[in-house]
Amino acid sequence: MNTDTRETIMAAAKPMVQAHGYSGLSFREIAKTVGVKSASIHYHFPAKGDLGAALARRYTDDAAAAFEAIAARTADPAKRLHAYTDGFRLALENGNRMCLCGILAAEHDDLPDAVKAEVVRFGDVNVAWVAKVLSEAGVKDAEARALAIFAAIGGAQLAARSRGDITVYDGIVESYRAAGLIPA
């Protein structure tokens, strides 16, 4: 089994988790999608938790890289925060899916420890980056505010997904900006 098969498995599993959560992650369904036997998936990911942790780790690493790309594009804190909220919007644009780590967080009690740890890391990476942006903008209590923004964006995403309407997300995010939660 090569690295390409591992990547193909992860690519098939990611939208499954974003749409159905950890409980909806099925080696049998992934095997059908990828065109391999379930045993081939176990070769790369011995247990479901191994795959879940790998997905969450990759998702967090990709988010961190996206944050660095945003920072490289603009020094303006408001533009950085617009790009941040746009990143969460992308999941909704892609089949009304959730942030992978957000949907996993909702299943916290049912996750293996390795997956829980990666979900916490995702939150930590988000809050640290947003806090840095807020600090650079002169916002007091940047870390507490960053946590509030991270939670609020996750809630906006959930509200939009439950209605199957991305404009709900847009409206909620704009209301956060109008209320001053997210600097505009």
N, C-alpha and C positions, 0 to 999 in steps of 0.2 A: 504494500500500500504506500502510495507516495503522498507528498505534501498537497498535490492538487486535489486528491480525494478528500483529505482533511478539510481543505478550504471549501470544497463543494458541499461537504456535509454542513459546515458552519453557515454557509450562504443559504442553504435550504432551511436550517434550523432557526435562523434569526427571525424571519417574518412569522414563523410559526409561534415563536415565543411572544413576539410583539402583538400578535393577534389573539393568542389563547393563553398566554402565561406559561409558567413552568409546568403546571399541571397538564397543559395541552401539548407538551413536548413529547413526541412519540418516535422512538427509534424505528418502529415499523413504518410510520408515515414518511419519515425522512428517507428510509431505504427505498420506498416506492418512488419518491420524488427524484432521488439521485440515481436510481437504477442499479442499486447494489443490494446485497443481502444484509440483514440486520447485523449479522456477525461482523461484517466489514466495518460497521460503525463502531462496534465494541472494540475493534482493533485500535482505533484512534482515540476513542473515549470509552474506557472500560465501564463507566457507570454514567447514568443520566446527570448526576451532579458534576462530573468532570466536564461534560459538554456545556452544562449551564454555567459553570464557572469560567470556562474558556470564552463563551459568548459574552458574558458580562465584563470580563477582563478586556477583551477586544473592543467592546463598545465604549468602555471607559477610556482606553488608550486612544481610540478614534476621536472621542470627544475632546480629550486633552489636546490632541493635534489640531483639531478644528479651532479650539480656543486660541492656540498660538497663531494660527493662520489669521484669525480675526484681528488679533493684536498687531500682527505684522501689516495688515491692510490699513488700519486706522488707529490713531491715538485718541480719537474723540470717544469719551465714555458713552455718550448716548448712542452713537453709531455701533459701538461694540455691544451694547445691551440690546439694540435692535437685532443685530446679527445673532445674538444668543437666543432670543425668543424665536427668531426665524428657524433656528436649528431644531427646536422642539416641534415647530409647525410642520417640518418635513415628514415626520412620522405620520402625521394625520393626512398629509397629501398623498402618502404612499399606502393606500388601501385602508385609511382610517385606523392606522395602527398607533400604538402607544410607544413611548420611550421604553426601550427594552428593560432598563433597570427600574423604571417607574412601575411597570407592570409586575416585575419580579418583587419589588418592595411590598406590593399589595399582598403577596403570598408569603411574607416573611416567616411566619411560623412553620410553613411546610417546606422551607428550603434547606438543603444541606448547608453546613457551616461554611464551606468554601464559596458557595454562591452568595450567601449572606455577606461574607467579607467583601466580595467584589461589588455588591450593591452598595454597601456602606462607602467603599472607596469611590464609587461614582458620585455619590452625594458629596463626599469630601472634596473631590476634584472640582465639582461645580461650584460649591460654596466658596472655596478658596479663590477660584478665578473671579467670580462675581465680586467677592469682597475686595480683591485687588483693584478691580475696575472702579468700584465705589470709593475706595480709599483715594485713588488717583483723582477722583472727581471731588474730593473733599467731604464726602458723606461721613457723618459721625456714626459710631456703632456699625461699621461696615459689615462685620461678620454676622451680626444678628439680622441686619437688613438683607444680606445676601441669602441667608437661610430662609427668610420670609419670601424673597423673590423666587428662590428655587422651589419652595413648596407651592407658591401661588401659580407658577407656570405649570407644574405638574397637575394641579387642580384644574386649571383652565383646559389643559389637554384632555383630562378625564371628562370634564363637562361636555366638551365638543365631541369627543368620541361617543359618549352615551347618546348623543342626539344625532350622530352621523352628519354633523354640520360644522365644517371648518370655520365658517364665519362666526360661530359662537366663540371659538378660540380667539379670533382676531378682535372681537368686541370686548372680551374679558381683558385681554392684554392691553388694549387701548384704555380701558377703564382703570387699570393699574397705573398706566402712565398719567392719566388725567388726575388721579388721586394722589400721585406723587410717590407711590410705592417703587415704581421703576422710573428713574430719572429720564426725562425726555429730551 
